[in-house]
Amino acid sequence: MWNGAADALNASPAMIIAMPATKSESSAPVAVRIALKPSCTCPPADVCGADCCQNGQACCGGECVDPRRNLPIAIVWGTILVIAIYVITNLAYFRVLTPAEVALYPAVGSEAIGRLLGDMGRQGLAVLVSISTFGTVNGAILTGPRVTQAMAGDGLLWKPLAKLHPRRGSPSFALWVQAVLSCVWLAVAGGFEDVSGWFVTTSWLFYGLAIAAVFIQRRRERAGEVAAATYRAPLYPITAWLFILVTVGLIVSDLTASGWRAAAGVGIAFLGFPVYWIWKGRARRVAS
């Protein structure tokens, strides 16, 4: 639930595109400063939308029409589209600005469009960023409560969280809980860096755990405990191990760079363990 709330708050390209360079970035060489600020050279629509797009599609798989066909198409082609947009946009930035200027300006997109179209271009970009922000937040709000609802339906969270709206079929109560948690999160946070610091490390921690769970799934399949999946990821287990190693590197790097912010996000996530054990024990007692 907390991760869904942080996801909704973090999905704001408007905050990222206006993020100034840090002191360590401003004193670094040009090439290093460019590498340190990829978010400032990403298109507004995709800064956080990529995460909501790929991660969120799986969360909503149960509500898709023909998910076996449509989910792979959405995930694969969505990824290709995001990569293409990132590359083309960055090529446009470097066409208008020099590498030194890309490293210097905190809002690269605004500066590039301003040189081409003037103040009207900058104002137009601000409107597009606002539209992008609402669209991305919509994706985050759409997906998070569905995980909460599914867990509650399995007896791993408070049962009312599994309630669906009688007419719309949406997890209405879980949506309201996420809204309240988002407000609490925002009230506690001191700024965007706090929100992103709590969110990014925790998200990647769960991405790594999700891939690690594939090994357990395969072991159970070999033991005959569960039915074999109809889909097999290519190059397994190389791709799984590679993803886990990269994830560990990202988490260690973020914990080192973000300090207490990243650690606080991980700490809040670990509060889910006692909740899980309590509700799992309840479910066993009810079943017996």
C-alpha positions as protocol buffer text, in pm:
chain_id: "A"
residue {
  index: 1
  type: MET
  ca { x: 0 y: 0 z: 0 }
}
residue {
  index: 2
  type: TRP
  ca { x: 278 y: 242 z: 97 }
}
residue {
  index: 3
  type: ASN
  ca { x: 462 y: 168 z: -226 }
}
residue {
  index: 4
  type: GLY
  ca { x: 148 y: 240 z: -427 }
}
residue {
  index: 5
  type: ALA
  ca { x: 106 y: 570 z: -245 }
}
residue {
  index: 6
  type: ALA
  ca { x: 468 y: 663 z: -310 }
}
residue {
  index: 7
  type: ASP
  ca { x: 427 y: 560 z: -673 }
}
residue {
  index: 8
  type: ALA
  ca { x: 135 y: 798 z: -714 }
}
residue {
  index: 9
  type: LEU
  ca { x: 330 y: 1083 z: -557 }
}
residue {
  index: 10
  type: ASN
  ca { x: 650 y: 1010 z: -742 }
}
residue {
  index: 11
  type: ALA
  ca { x: 486 y: 1009 z: -1083 }
}
residue {
  index: 12
  type: SER
  ca { x: 534 y: 1378 z: -1143 }
}
residue {
  index: 13
  type: PRO
  ca { x: 753 y: 1468 z: -1439 }
}
residue {
  index: 14
  type: ALA
  ca { x: 688 y: 1836 z: -1367 }
}
residue {
  index: 15
  type: MET
  ca { x: 891 y: 1808 z: -1049 }
}
residue {
  index: 16
  type: ILE
  ca { x: 1173 y: 1617 z: -1215 }
}
residue {
  index: 17
  type: ILE
  ca { x: 1211 y: 1841 z: -1519 }
}
residue {
  index: 18
  type: ALA
  ca { x: 1252 y: 2143 z: -1292 }
}
residue {
  index: 19
  type: MET
  ca { x: 1500 y: 1970 z: -1062 }
}
residue {
  index: 20
  type: PRO
  ca { x: 1820 y: 2175 z: -1024 }
}
residue {
  index: 21
  type: ALA
  ca { x: 2166 y: 2028 z: -1043 }
}
residue {
  index: 22
  type: THR
  ca { x: 2320 y: 1931 z: -713 }
}
residue {
  index: 23
  type: LYS
  ca { x: 2644 y: 2075 z: -582 }
}
residue {
  index: 24
  type: SER
  ca { x: 2834 y: 1755 z: -667 }
}
residue {
  index: 25
  type: GLU
  ca { x: 2697 y: 1761 z: -1022 }
}
residue {
  index: 26
  type: SER
  ca { x: 2788 y: 2124 z: -1085 }
}
residue {
  index: 27
  type: SER
  ca { x: 3152 y: 2064 z: -991 }
}
residue {
  index: 28
  type: ALA
  ca { x: 3193 y: 1743 z: -1193 }
}
residue {
  index: 29
  type: PRO
  ca { x: 3332 y: 1719 z: -1549 }
}
residue {
  index: 30
  type: VAL
  ca { x: 3086 y: 1777 z: -1833 }
}
residue {
  index: 31
  type: ALA
  ca { x: 3058 y: 1410 z: -1934 }
}
residue {
  index: 32
  type: VAL
  ca { x: 3000 y: 1303 z: -1574 }
}
residue {
  index: 33
  type: ARG
  ca { x: 2740 y: 1574 z: -1516 }
}
residue {
  index: 34
  type: ILE
  ca { x: 2546 y: 1460 z: -1823 }
}
residue {
  index: 35
  type: ALA
  ca { x: 2552 y: 1100 z: -1699 }
}
residue {
  index: 36
  type: LEU
  ca { x: 2440 y: 1204 z: -1351 }
}
residue {
  index: 37
  type: LYS
  ca { x: 2125 y: 1381 z: -1471 }
}
residue {
  index: 38
  type: PRO
  ca { x: 1947 y: 1149 z: -1715 }
}
residue {
  index: 39
  type: SER
  ca { x: 1607 y: 1249 z: -1580 }
}
residue {
  index: 40
  type: CYS
  ca { x: 1659 y: 1605 z: -1699 }
}
residue {
  index: 41
  type: THR
  ca { x: 1709 y: 1487 z: -2057 }
}
residue {
  index: 42
  type: CYS
  ca { x: 1415 y: 1246 z: -2063 }
}
residue {
  index: 43
  type: PRO
  ca { x: 1082 y: 1336 z: -2221 }
}
residue {
  index: 44
  type: PRO
  ca { x: 832 y: 1458 z: -1961 }
}
residue {
  index: 45
  type: ALA
  ca { x: 573 y: 1197 z: -2053 }
}
residue {
  index: 46
  type: ASP
  ca { x: 809 y: 909 z: -1985 }
}
residue {
  index: 47
  type: VAL
  ca { x: 1015 y: 1003 z: -1679 }
}
residue {
  index: 48
  type: CYS
  ca { x: 792 y: 805 z: -1445 }
}
residue {
  index: 49
  type: GLY
  ca { x: 544 y: 687 z: -1702 }
}
residue {
  index: 50
  type: ALA
  ca { x: 779 y: 408 z: -1810 }
}
residue {
  index: 51
  type: ASP
  ca { x: 755 y: 247 z: -1468 }
}
residue {
  index: 52
  type: CYS
  ca { x: 377 y: 287 z: -1452 }
}
residue {
  index: 53
  type: CYS
  ca { x: 349 y: 156 z: -1807 }
}
residue {
  index: 54
  type: GLN
  ca { x: 547 y: -166 z: -1771 }
}
residue {
  index: 55
  type: ASN
  ca { x: 487 y: -242 z: -1404 }
}
residue {
  index: 56
  type: GLY
  ca { x: 124 y: -131 z: -1411 }
}
residue {
  index: 57
  type: GLN
  ca { x: 22 y: -339 z: -1710 }
}
residue {
  index: 58
  type: ALA
  ca { x: 86 y: -662 z: -1520 }
}
residue {
  index: 59
  type: CYS
  ca { x: -112 y: -534 z: -1219 }
}
residue {
  index: 60
  type: CYS
  ca { x: -415 y: -476 z: -1441 }
}
residue {
  index: 61
  type: GLY
  ca { x: -381 y: -801 z: -1634 }
}
residue {
  index: 62
  type: GLY
  ca { x: -695 y: -944 z: -1479 }
}
residue {
  index: 63
  type: GLU
  ca { x: -902 y: -662 z: -1627 }
}
residue {
  index: 64
  type: CYS
  ca { x: -757 y: -683 z: -1979 }
}
residue {
  index: 65
  type: VAL
  ca { x: -945 y: -829 z: -2273 }
}
residue {
  index: 66
  type: ASP
  ca { x: -748 y: -1134 z: -2396 }
}
residue {
  index: 67
  type: PRO
  ca { x: -446 y: -1069 z: -2168 }
}
residue {
  index: 68
  type: ARG
  ca { x: -249 y: -1362 z: -2314 }
}
residue {
  index: 69
  type: ARG
  ca { x: -235 y: -1178 z: -2645 }
}
residue {
  index: 70
  type: ASN
  ca { x: -255 y: -812 z: -2545 }
}
residue {
  index: 71
  type: LEU
  ca { x: -18 y: -797 z: -2245 }
}
residue {
  index: 72
  type: PRO
  ca { x: 295 y: -910 z: -2436 }
}
residue {
  index: 73
  type: ILE
  ca { x: 213 y: -668 z: -2715 }
}
residue {
  index: 74
  type: ALA
  ca { x: 166 y: -379 z: -2471 }
}
residue {
  index: 75
  type: ILE
  ca { x: 480 y: -456 z: -2269 }
}
residue {
  index: 76
  type: VAL
  ca { x: 717 y: -529 z: -2559 }
}
residue {
  index: 77
  type: TRP
  ca { x: 600 y: -256 z: -2793 }
}
residue {
  index: 78
  type: GLY
  ca { x: 554 y: -12 z: -2505 }
}
residue {
  index: 79
  type: THR
  ca { x: 919 y: -66 z: -2408 }
}
residue {
  index: 80
  type: ILE
  ca { x: 1036 y: -20 z: -2767 }
}
residue {
  index: 81
  type: LEU
  ca { x: 830 y: 299 z: -2797 }
}
residue {
  index: 82
  type: VAL
  ca { x: 969 y: 444 z: -2473 }
}
residue {
  index: 83
  type: ILE
  ca { x: 1328 y: 369 z: -2584 }
}
residue {
  index: 84
  type: ALA
  ca { x: 1264 y: 530 z: -2921 }
}
residue {
  index: 85
  type: ILE
  ca { x: 1115 y: 843 z: -2762 }
}
residue {
  index: 86
  type: TYR
  ca { x: 1406 y: 874 z: -2518 }
}
residue {
  index: 87
  type: VAL
  ca { x: 1667 y: 841 z: -2794 }
}
residue {
  index: 88
  type: ILE
  ca { x: 1494 y: 1077 z: -3040 }
}
residue {
  index: 89
  type: THR
  ca { x: 1432 y: 1341 z: -2774 }
}
residue {
  index: 90
  type: ASN
  ca { x: 1791 y: 1333 z: -2653 }
}
residue {
  index: 91
  type: LEU
  ca { x: 1916 y: 1358 z: -3011 }
}
residue {
  index: 92
  type: ALA
  ca { x: 1699 y: 1669 z: -3048 }
}
residue {
  index: 93
  type: TYR
  ca { x: 1843 y: 1817 z: -2727 }
}
residue {
  index: 94
  type: PHE
  ca { x: 2200 y: 1766 z: -2845 }
}
residue {
  index: 95
  type: ARG
  ca { x: 2110 y: 1908 z: -3184 }
}
residue {
  index: 96
  type: VAL
  ca { x: 2004 y: 2235 z: -3021 }
}
residue {
  index: 97
  type: LEU
  ca { x: 2242 y: 2243 z: -2722 }
}
residue {
  index: 98
  type: THR
  ca { x: 2609 y: 2161 z: -2678 }
}
residue {
  index: 99
  type: PRO
  ca { x: 2711 y: 1884 z: -2433 }
}
residue {
  index: 100
  type: ALA
  ca { x: 2836 y: 2152 z: -2191 }
}
residue {
  index: 101
  type: GLU
  ca { x: 2498 y: 2327 z: -2202 }
}
residue {
  index: 102
  type: VAL
  ca { x: 2310 y: 2000 z: -2149 }
}
residue {
  index: 103
  type: ALA
  ca { x: 2519 y: 1946 z: -1835 }
}
residue {
  index: 104
  type: LEU
  ca { x: 2468 y: 2307 z: -1722 }
}
residue {
  index: 105
  type: TYR
  ca { x: 2094 y: 2368 z: -1755 }
}
residue {
  index: 106
  type: PRO
  ca { x: 1868 y: 2208 z: -1489 }
}
residue {
  index: 107
  type: ALA
  ca { x: 1568 y: 2200 z: -1727 }
}
residue {
  index: 108
  type: VAL
  ca { x: 1712 y: 2087 z: -2060 }
}
residue {
  index: 109
  type: GLY
  ca { x: 1379 y: 2042 z: -2235 }
}
residue {
  index: 110
  type: SER
  ca { x: 1260 y: 2391 z: -2147 }
}
residue {
  index: 111
  type: GLU
  ca { x: 1587 y: 2547 z: -2263 }
}
residue {
  index: 112
  type: ALA
  ca { x: 1588 y: 2356 z: -2593 }
}
residue {
  index: 113
  type: ILE
  ca { x: 1228 y: 2438 z: -2681 }
}
residue {
  index: 114
  type: GLY
  ca { x: 1282 y: 2799 z: -2572 }
}
residue {
  index: 115
  type: ARG
  ca { x: 1564 y: 2844 z: -2821 }
}
residue {
  index: 116
  type: LEU
  ca { x: 1348 y: 2707 z: -3098 }
}
residue {
  index: 117
  type: LEU
  ca { x: 1010 y: 2865 z: -3019 }
}
residue {
  index: 118
  type: GLY
  ca { x: 1083 y: 3129 z: -2755 }
}
residue {
  index: 119
  type: ASP
  ca { x: 870 y: 3191 z: -2447 }
}
residue {
  index: 120
  type: MET
  ca { x: 560 y: 3053 z: -2618 }
}
residue {
  index: 121
  type: GLY
  ca { x: 742 y: 2723 z: -2660 }
}
residue {
  index: 122
  type: ARG
  ca { x: 837 y: 2715 z: -2293 }
}
residue {
  index: 123
  type: GLN
  ca { x: 478 y: 2786 z: -2190 }
}
residue {
  index: 124
  type: GLY
  ca { x: 349 y: 2518 z: -2424 }
}
residue {
  index: 125
  type: LEU
  ca { x: 596 y: 2267 z: -2279 }
}
residue {
  index: 126
  type: ALA
  ca { x: 476 y: 2352 z: -1927 }
}
residue {
  index: 127
  type: VAL
  ca { x: 120 y: 2270 z: -2034 }
}
residue {
  index: 128
  type: LEU
  ca { x: 233 y: 1940 z: -2186 }
}
residue {
  index: 129
  type: VAL
  ca { x: 423 y: 1852 z: -1869 }
}
residue {
  index: 130
  type: SER
  ca { x: 111 y: 1917 z: -1664 }
}
residue {
  index: 131
  type: ILE
  ca { x: -96 y: 1694 z: -1891 }
}
residue {
  index: 132
  type: SER
  ca { x: 174 y: 1427 z: -1874 }
}
residue {
  index: 133
  type: THR
  ca { x: 179 y: 1448 z: -1496 }
}
residue {
  index: 134
  type: PHE
  ca { x: -194 y: 1385 z: -1465 }
}
residue {
  index: 135
  type: GLY
  ca { x: -173 y: 1096 z: -1711 }
}
residue {
  index: 136
  type: THR
  ca { x: 116 y: 933 z: -1527 }
}
residue {
  index: 137
  type: VAL
  ca { x: -45 y: 977 z: -1185 }
}
residue {
  index: 138
  type: ASN
  ca { x: -357 y: 819 z: -1329 }
}
residue {
  index: 139
  type: GLY
  ca { x: -154 y: 510 z: -1419 }
}
residue {
  index: 140
  type: ALA
  ca { x: -5 y: 490 z: -1069 }
}
residue {
  index: 141
  type: ILE
  ca { x: -343 y: 533 z: -902 }
}
residue {
  index: 142
  type: LEU
  ca { x: -497 y: 272 z: -1132 }
}
residue {
  index: 143
  type: THR
  ca { x: -249 y: -5 z: -1052 }
}
residue {
  index: 144
  type: GLY
  ca { x: -149 y: 26 z: -684 }
}
residue {
  index: 145
  type: PRO
  ca { x: -486 y: -46 z: -519 }
}
residue {
  index: 146
  type: ARG
  ca { x: -535 y: -355 z: -733 }
}
residue {
  index: 147
  type: VAL
  ca { x: -236 y: -518 z: -565 }
}
residue {
  index: 148
  type: THR
  ca { x: -380 y: -426 z: -225 }
}
residue {
  index: 149
  type: GLN
  ca { x: -720 y: -563 z: -327 }
}
residue {
  index: 150
  type: ALA
  ca { x: -571 y: -891 z: -451 }
}
residue {
  index: 151
  type: MET
  ca { x: -372 y: -940 z: -129 }
}
residue {
  index: 152
  type: ALA
  ca { x: -681 y: -872 z: 82 }
}
residue {
  index: 153
  type: GLY
  ca { x: -879 y: -1115 z: -132 }
}
residue {
  index: 154
  type: ASP
  ca { x: -615 y: -1382 z: -53 }
}
residue {
  index: 155
  type: GLY
  ca { x: -651 y: -1315 z: 319 }
}
residue {
  index: 156
  type: LEU
  ca { x: -316 y: -1133 z: 352 }
}
residue {
  index: 157
  type: LEU
  ca { x: -458 y: -791 z: 441 }
}
residue {
  index: 158
  type: TRP
  ca { x: -764 y: -639 z: 605 }
}
residue {
  index: 159
  type: LYS
  ca { x: -1066 y: -802 z: 438 }
}
residue {
  index: 160
  type: PRO
  ca { x: -1257 y: -477 z: 357 }
}
residue {
  index: 161
  type: LEU
  ca { x: -968 y: -381 z: 125 }
}
residue {
  index: 162
  type: ALA
  ca { x: -1084 y: -659 z: -108 }
}
residue {
  index: 163
  type: LYS
  ca { x: -1420 y: -490 z: -159 }
}
residue {
  index: 164
  type: LEU
  ca { x: -1511 y: -404 z: -519 }
}
residue {
  index: 165
  type: HIS
  ca { x: -1748 y: -132 z: -629 }
}
residue {
  index: 166
  type: PRO
  ca { x: -2082 y: -299 z: -711 }
}
residue {
  index: 167
  type: ARG
  ca { x: -2125 y: -116 z: -1041 }
}
residue {
  index: 168
  type: ARG
  ca { x: -1775 y: -26 z: -1162 }
}
residue {
  index: 169
  type: GLY
  ca { x: -1591 y: -335 z: -1035 }
}
residue {
  index: 170
  type: SER
  ca { x: -1301 y: -117 z: -914 }
}
residue {
  index: 171
  type: PRO
  ca { x: -1128 y: -160 z: -573 }
}
residue {
  index: 172
  type: SER
  ca { x: -1302 y: 145 z: -429 }
}
residue {
  index: 173
  type: PHE
  ca { x: -1201 y: 108 z: -64 }
}
residue {
  index: 174
  type: ALA
  ca { x: -838 y: 31 z: -152 }
}
residue {
  index: 175
  type: LEU
  ca { x: -835 y: 345 z: -369 }
}
residue {
  index: 176
  type: TRP
  ca { x: -949 y: 560 z: -76 }
}
residue {
  index: 177
  type: VAL
  ca { x: -688 y: 402 z: 152 }
}
residue {
  index: 178
  type: GLN
  ca { x: -417 y: 479 z: -103 }
}
residue {
  index: 179
  type: ALA
  ca { x: -539 y: 838 z: -125 }
}
residue {
  index: 180
  type: VAL
  ca { x: -512 y: 880 z: 253 }
}
residue {
  index: 181
  type: LEU
  ca { x: -165 y: 721 z: 263 }
}
residue {
  index: 182
  type: SER
  ca { x: -53 y: 947 z: -21 }
}
residue {
  index: 183
  type: CYS
  ca { x: -162 y: 1255 z: 174 }
}
residue {
  index: 184
  type: VAL
  ca { x: 22 y: 1131 z: 484 }
}
residue {
  index: 185
  type: TRP
  ca { x: 333 y: 1058 z: 276 }
}
residue {
  index: 186
  type: LEU
  ca { x: 325 y: 1403 z: 121 }
}
residue {
  index: 187
  type: ALA
  ca { x: 278 y: 1572 z: 459 }
}
residue {
  index: 188
  type: VAL
  ca { x: 583 y: 1393 z: 603 }
}
residue {
  index: 189
  type: ALA
  ca { x: 806 y: 1445 z: 299 }
}
residue {
  index: 190
  type: GLY
  ca { x: 1019 y: 1756 z: 292 }
}
residue {
  index: 191
  type: GLY
  ca { x: 1033 y: 1772 z: -88 }
}
residue {
  index: 192
  type: PHE
  ca { x: 1063 y: 1573 z: -409 }
}
residue {
  index: 193
  type: GLU
  ca { x: 1400 y: 1423 z: -312 }
}
residue {
  index: 194
  type: ASP
  ca { x: 1241 y: 1265 z: -4 }
}
residue {
  index: 195
  type: VAL
  ca { x: 960 y: 1109 z: -208 }
}
residue {
  index: 196
  type: SER
  ca { x: 1190 y: 978 z: -481 }
}
residue {
  index: 197
  type: GLY
  ca { x: 1448 y: 859 z: -226 }
}
residue {
  index: 198
  type: TRP
  ca { x: 1186 y: 653 z: -44 }
}
residue {
  index: 199
  type: PHE
  ca { x: 1029 y: 525 z: -362 }
}
residue {
  index: 200
  type: VAL
  ca { x: 1307 y: 424 z: -603 }
}
residue {
  index: 201
  type: THR
  ca { x: 1507 y: 189 z: -379 }
}
residue {
  index: 202
  type: THR
  ca { x: 1194 y: 19 z: -246 }
}
residue {
  index: 203
  type: SER
  ca { x: 1053 y: -31 z: -595 }
}
residue {
  index: 204
  type: TRP
  ca { x: 1372 y: -190 z: -726 }
}
residue {
  index: 205
  type: LEU
  ca { x: 1392 y: -409 z: -417 }
}
residue {
  index: 206
  type: PHE
  ca { x: 1054 y: -558 z: -505 }
}
residue {
  index: 207
  type: TYR
  ca { x: 1142 y: -586 z: -873 }
}
residue {
  index: 208
  type: GLY
  ca { x: 1442 y: -797 z: -774 }
}
residue {
  index: 209
  type: LEU
  ca { x: 1233 y: -1010 z: -537 }
}
residue {
  index: 210
  type: ALA
  ca { x: 974 y: -1068 z: -810 }
}
residue {
  index: 211
  type: ILE
  ca { x: 1242 y: -1204 z: -1045 }
}
residue {
  index: 212
  type: ALA
  ca { x: 1397 y: -1411 z: -766 }
}
residue {
  index: 213
  type: ALA
  ca { x: 1054 y: -1568 z: -708 }
}
residue {
  index: 214
  type: VAL
  ca { x: 1078 y: -1719 z: -1058 }
}
residue {
  index: 215
  type: PHE
  ca { x: 1346 y: -1957 z: -928 }
}
residue {
  index: 216
  type: ILE
  ca { x: 1111 y: -2074 z: -652 }
}
residue {
  index: 217
  type: GLN
  ca { x: 829 y: -2112 z: -904 }
}
residue {
  index: 218
  type: ARG
  ca { x: 1046 y: -2328 z: -1129 }
}
residue {
  index: 219
  type: ARG
  ca { x: 1154 y: -2544 z: -833 }
}
residue {
  index: 220
  type: ARG
  ca { x: 790 y: -2600 z: -737 }
}
residue {
  index: 221
  type: GLU
  ca { x: 708 y: -2689 z: -1096 }
}
residue {
  index: 222
  type: ARG
  ca { x: 984 y: -2953 z: -1104 }
}
residue {
  index: 223
  type: ALA
  ca { x: 856 y: -3094 z: -774 }
}
residue {
  index: 224
  type: GLY
  ca { x: 503 y: -3115 z: -914 }
}
residue {
  index: 225
  type: GLU
  ca { x: 366 y: -2878 z: -650 }
}
residue {
  index: 226
  type: VAL
  ca { x: 224 y: -2636 z: -907 }
}
residue {
  index: 227
  type: ALA
  ca { x: 130 y: -2659 z: -1272 }
}
residue {
  index: 228
  type: ALA
  ca { x: 398 y: -2559 z: -1521 }
}
residue {
  index: 229
  type: ALA
  ca { x: 356 y: -2213 z: -1671 }
}
residue {
  index: 230
  type: THR
  ca { x: 269 y: -2192 z: -2038 }
}
residue {
  index: 231
  type: TYR
  ca { x: 527 y: -1919 z: -2099 }
}
residue {
  index: 232
  type: ARG
  ca { x: 904 y: -1952 z: -2068 }
}
residue {
  index: 233
  type: ALA
  ca { x: 1129 y: -1645 z: -2067 }
}
residue {
  index: 234
  type: PRO
  ca { x: 1410 y: -1673 z: -2323 }
}
residue {
  index: 235
  type: LEU
  ca { x: 1768 y: -1727 z: -2201 }
}
residue {
  index: 236
  type: TYR
  ca { x: 1654 y: -1826 z: -1850 }
}
residue {
  index: 237
  type: PRO
  ca { x: 1827 y: -1830 z: -1600 }
}
residue {
  index: 238
  type: ILE
  ca { x: 2086 y: -1593 z: -1751 }
}
residue {
  index: 239
  type: THR
  ca { x: 1838 y: -1306 z: -1791 }
}
residue {
  index: 240
  type: ALA
  ca { x: 1703 y: -1355 z: -1438 }
}
residue {
  index: 241
  type: TRP
  ca { x: 2048 y: -1356 z: -1276 }
}
residue {
  index: 242
  type: LEU
  ca { x: 2155 y: -1056 z: -1483 }
}
residue {
  index: 243
  type: PHE
  ca { x: 1849 y: -858 z: -1373 }
}
residue {
  index: 244
  type: ILE
  ca { x: 1906 y: -948 z: -1008 }
}
residue {
  index: 245
  type: LEU
  ca { x: 2274 y: -846 z: -1022 }
}
residue {
  index: 246
  type: VAL
  ca { x: 2188 y: -512 z: -1185 }
}
residue {
  index: 247
  type: THR
  ca { x: 1914 y: -457 z: -927 }
}
residue {
  index: 248
  type: VAL
  ca { x: 2154 y: -522 z: -638 }
}
residue {
  index: 249
  type: GLY
  ca { x: 2397 y: -272 z: -791 }
}
residue {
  index: 250
  type: LEU
  ca { x: 2123 y: -9 z: -825 }
}
residue {
  index: 251
  type: ILE
  ca { x: 2003 y: -59 z: -468 }
}
residue {
  index: 252
  type: VAL
  ca { x: 2355 y: -36 z: -322 }
}
residue {
  index: 253
  type: SER
  ca { x: 2424 y: 275 z: -530 }
}
residue {
  index: 254
  type: ASP
  ca { x: 2100 y: 439 z: -421 }
}
residue {
  index: 255
  type: LEU
  ca { x: 2152 y: 356 z: -55 }
}
residue {
  index: 256
  type: THR
  ca { x: 2498 y: 510 z: -79 }
}
residue {
  index: 257
  type: ALA
  ca { x: 2381 y: 823 z: -262 }
}
residue {
  index: 258
  type: SER
  ca { x: 2043 y: 885 z: -94 }
}
residue {
  index: 259
  type: GLY
  ca { x: 2144 y: 787 z: 258 }
}
residue {
  index: 260
  type: TRP
  ca { x: 1861 y: 793 z: 511 }
}
residue {
  index: 261
  type: ARG
  ca { x: 1593 y: 856 z: 247 }
}
residue {
  index: 262
  type: ALA
  ca { x: 1648 y: 523 z: 73 }
}
residue {
  index: 263
  type: ALA
  ca { x: 1693 y: 346 z: 406 }
}
residue {
  index: 264
  type: ALA
  ca { x: 1365 y: 494 z: 532 }
}
residue {
  index: 265
  type: GLY
  ca { x: 1179 y: 361 z: 227 }
}
residue {
  index: 266
  type: VAL
  ca { x: 1323 y: 13 z: 279 }
}
residue {
  index: 267
  type: GLY
  ca { x: 1240 y: 31 z: 650 }
}
residue {
  index: 268
  type: ILE
  ca { x: 877 y: 119 z: 579 }
}
residue {
  index: 269
  type: ALA
  ca { x: 858 y: -167 z: 330 }
}
residue {
  index: 270
  type: PHE
  ca { x: 990 y: -411 z: 593 }
}
residue {
  index: 271
  type: LEU
  ca { x: 697 y: -315 z: 817 }
}
residue {
  index: 272
  type: GLY
  ca { x: 493 y: -527 z: 579 }
}
residue {
  index: 273
  type: PHE
  ca { x: 652 y: -846 z: 714 }
}
residue {
  index: 274
  type: PRO
  ca { x: 475 y: -843 z: 1054 }
}
residue {
  index: 275
  type: VAL
  ca { x: 150 y: -745 z: 878 }
}
residue {
  index: 276
  type: TYR
  ca { x: 192 y: -1041 z: 643 }
}
residue {
  index: 277
  type: TRP
  ca { x: 265 y: -1285 z: 925 }
}
residue {
  index: 278
  type: ILE
  ca { x: -31 y: -1163 z: 1133 }
}
residue {
  index: 279
  type: TRP
  ca { x: -282 y: -1195 z: 850 }
}
residue {
  index: 280
  type: LYS
  ca { x: -134 y: -1521 z: 724 }
}
residue {
  index: 281
  type: GLY
  ca { x: -174 y: -1665 z: 1076 }
}
residue {
  index: 282
  type: ARG
  ca { x: -534 y: -1547 z: 1083 }
}
residue {
  index: 283
  type: ALA
  ca { x: -603 y: -1711 z: 749 }
}
residue {
  index: 284
  type: ARG
  ca { x: -461 y: -2041 z: 873 }
}
residue {
  index: 285
  type: ARG
  ca { x: -672 y: -2032 z: 1187 }
}
residue {
  index: 286
  type: VAL
  ca { x: -986 y: -1962 z: 986 }
}
residue {
  index: 287
  type: ALA
  ca { x: -905 y: -2245 z: 745 }
}
residue {
  index: 288
  type: SER
  ca { x: -850 y: -2490 z: 1031 }
}
